Amino acid sequence: MTTHGHWLWVGLLCAAIASMLARSPAGAQVFPVGPVKFITSLSAGSGTDSAMRIVSEQLGRLWGQPTVHINQPGAGGALAVRAAHSAAPDGQTLFMAIASAFTVLPQLQPLFAADVDDFEPIGFVGEVPMAIAATPTLPVGSLSDLITYSKAQPGGLSLAIQRGGIPHLTAELFRSRSGAALTYVFYPGAAQAVSDVISGRVPGLIDGLGGPLANGQFKVLAASSAERLPWRPDLPTVAETLPGFAATGWFALVAPPRTPTATVKKISEDLNTVLALPEVRQRFQAFSLSTRSMTPQQLAGFIGSERQLWTPVIKQMGLNTP
């Protein structure tokens, strides 16, 4: 073989090896290679949506890549689940899932149960207690007042609720435990519900304690945290009126099915790096959010325990009945 032929053969061999590596699982570790999309079932403008954007933007800075935030509300989260589930398993599209995607959706829409379980857990992002709030002009000053007032209203007191989510379950549990007379006005997202309650069109709502619910636009009567929040020690808990009552909304980052383990591990580590930033924690607190570090395995266990917590409530309230 001539010297020229020898080097030609070596060059072809190296090219072949490079090609195989690009198609191998090890090649999949190259992440990210361009803009990263974050899909969520929340409407734009909610406190939790804003917190999600904080995280995605910080991850984009860490990766040196732009991030795209895609809001796909509707059908109890099923639209977002479908879009994220069908995305390429390369880490370039991720699902910022709220609690109801893993706890409520499989009960209300069994066809999506397998899709939800297919996702690859990445890491826990944040959690927020639910809040029971009223329009500023409602003549109540406490949770007990609200319960009494509701029973005096023909047809009960109307509350703005997002159907099928943790706020809905919290409202059902509150109604059951307190005996309050409540009527629900359902909204596909938080923005319109918030607007209608601020304007007085609907007298109250139950939603995550963040965004407008934390900045004085509402008469917030109680939070569903187990104890008073360190940054809101003046705010009573529901448990002070109904002992043992607790409900928390949370959101987590997951990847489409079959995303390589190495890619999931990298994103999880980068997520925990971002969540540890003082800037992120400070901005989270402004939305009444707290966070904690979880590995993909720990997140999978957490999701399982949350499903066990809420499934009996869903069945008891008849929410999974067609």
N, C-alpha and C positions, 0 to 999 in steps of 0.2 A: 504493500500500500504506500502510495506517495505521501509526502508530508502534507501536501494540500488535501489529499483525500482523508488523511487521518484527522486533521482539524475540522474538516467538513463533517465527518462522522461524529466527532465530539460535540460539535455545535448542534447537530440534529438530536443527539441524545439529551443534551441539556434542555433543548426546547421541549422535547417529549416529557421529560421529568417535570418541567415547569408547568406544562399543560395538565399533567395528572394532579400535581399539587393544587392547582387552581380549582380542580373539580373535587378534591378530597375534603374530608371534614376539617383537616388542618387549614385548608385554604379558606374555609368558612370563618376562621377566626379573624380575618381581615375585616374590621368593623370600626367605624362606618365608612362607607365609600361614597357617600353623598348625603343629601338632605334626609333627615329622619322624620317620619310622620308619627304623630301621637293622636290616636282616635279616642274619643270619649263620647259617652251617651248624654252628657250634660249639655244644656243650652249655654251659649256664651253669655257671660255677665254674672254668673253666680259666684259666690265666694270660693267654693271648691274649685270651680273652673279656673278662677284666677290663680289659685294656689298651684294647680296643675301646670299652668303656663310658667309659673316661677321655676318649677322643677325642670320642665322641658327646655326652657331657655338656658338654665345653668348647665344642663347636660350638653346642649349644643355648644356652649362656650368651651367646655371641657374637651369635647370631641373635635372642635374646630370645624364644625359643620352647621349649616342652618337647620332649624327645626320647623315643622309645619304642624299646627294644632288644628285638628279636624273635629268639629262638633256634629254629631249625628244623633240628635235626640229622637224619641218616638218609639212606639211599640214596647214600652217598658224596658228599653235598652236593647231590644232584639236587633234593631237596625245596626247599631254599633258593633254588636257581637258578630253579626254576619259579615260586616265589612272587615273587621280585624281577623276573624277566623279564616277568611279566604285570602288574606295577604300572603305574599311570598315569605317563607320562613328564613329570612336572612338578617333579621334584626332591624331592617330599615323602616319597618312599620310596627309600631307597638300599640298596645291597648291599655289606656289608663282607666281601669275599671272601677266603678263605685260598688259598694257593698251589695246592692240589690242585684247586680249582674250574677253574683255567685250564690246568693241566698234566696232571692225572690223569683228571679226569672226562671230557674229550673222548675219551680213549683207552679208558676202561673202558665208557663209555656213549655211543656215537657219536651217538645221537639228540639228545644235549644239546650236541653240538659247535657247531652253528649258534647255539643260544641263548647259549652262553658268548661267542662271538665278536660277538654283537649288542650287548653291553653297551657303554656309553659310559665310557671310562676317565676317572677324576677325579684320583686321586693316590695315591702310595705312602704307606703308614701306618707299618709297622714290620716288623722281621725278627728272628728268634731262631734260634740254633743248636739243633740237636737234641742230646739228651743220652742217654747210655747209663747206666742206673741200676739199682740192685738194692735189694731189701728190706734193712733194716739188719742183719738176722741172717744174711744169706748170707755164707759163709766165703770171700770174695774181697776183695782189697785193691787190685786194679788191673784194667785192661782185659785185659791178658795173662792174669791169673788167671781172669777170667771166661771167656775163650776156652778155656783148659785145663779149667776146671771143667765147662763145657758138654759137652765131649766125653766126660766121665766119667759123665754122667747117662744112664740108660736112656731112650731116646726124646728126648734132648736137653734143653736148658734152656728152660723156658717163658717167653715174654715177652708182656706185655700190649701190644697194638697196636691202633690205630684203622685199620680196613681202608681201603686205597686212598688214604691221604694221604701227605704227605711223611714222617712217621714210618715208615710201612710201606715206602716206597721206601728210606729210609735203612737200615732193618733188613735188607732184601734185599741192598742193596749191601754192608753190613757182613758179612752171612753169606757172600756170595760172595767178598769180599776176604780175610776172616779164616779161613774154614773152620770157623767156630764151628758147633756142633750146636744149632740153635734150633727151637723149636716155638712157633707163635703162638696166643695166646688173643685173639680179636678182640672189641673193644668198640665200641659206637656213639658213645661220647664219652669224654672224659678223666676225668670225676669218678669213675665206678665203677672204672675201671682204676687210678686213683691209690689209691682206697680198698683195693682188693684187694692191691695191691703193698705198701702200708704195713702191712697186716695180715699179710702173709706168705702169703696164699692163692696168689698168683702171685709167683715169685721176682724178676722183673725187668721192665723196660719201656724202650721208646725213645719219647721225646716231646720237645716243645720245652722248652728249659731256662728254665722260668719257673714262677711260682706255687709249688706244693709242691716241685717239683724244685729250687728255689733257696733254700728256707728250712730245710734241714737234716732234713727228714723221710725222706730217702732217702740211700743210699750212692751218690752220683753219681761214676761212674768216669771219664767223659770227655765232652768236648763236641765237636761236629762242626764247629766254626769252623776256619777255615784257620790261625789263630794263637790263642794263649791270650788270653782276654778281659781287658781292662784292669781290670775290676772283680772278676775271679776269676783272678788270676795263679797261684793254687795248683792250679787245675783243669787237668789234662792235656788235650790234644786227641787225638782219634782218630788224627789224622795222625802223631802221635809214635809210634804203634804200627803204623799202616798209612799210609805216606807218600802224600801227595796226596789223602787222603780229606777231603771237605768236603760238607756238606749244610746248607741253611738253609731254615727255614720262613718265610713272609712273608705279609702280608695288605695288601690295598689297597681303596680305596673306588671303586666304580663305580656308574653310574646305569642305570636301565632304558633299553632301546633308544628312540631318537628323542627323548631329553631334549634340549631346546634348548641350543645351544652356549653361549649367554650364561649360562644357569643352571649348566652344567657348569663354565664358567670361574670363576664366582663361588664355587661350592663349593670348587673346587680352590684358589683363592687363600685362602679362609677356612681350609681344612684346613692349608695350609702355615703360616698365621699361628698356628694352635693348636699345631702340632707344634714350633714354634720357642719356645714358652713354657718357661722354665726348670722350672716346676712339672711340666709334662708330661714333659719329658726325664728329670727326676729320678725320677718315678713309673715311667716306662718301664724305667729301669735296674734298679729293684727286681724287674722281671719278666724281666731279662736281655734286654731289647729295645733295639734301636737304630733310628734312623729317618733318612731323608734326603728332601730335597725333590725332587719330580718334577712336571713339568707333565703334562697329559693325554697329550700326544704322547710324552713320555719314558716314561711308564708303559706305553703301548702297545708301545714298543720293548723295554722290560724284560720284559714278559710274553712277547713273542715269543722272546727269548733264553732265558728259563727253560724254555719249552716245548721248544726245541731241545736244551737240556741234559738234560731228564728223559725225553723220548720214547724215545731209544735204550735207556735203563735199563728202562723199562716193557716194551719189546719183548723185551729180553734176558732179563728175569726171567719173561716169559710172563704178566704181569699183565693184558694186554689180550686174552688168550685166553679165550673163553667157557668 
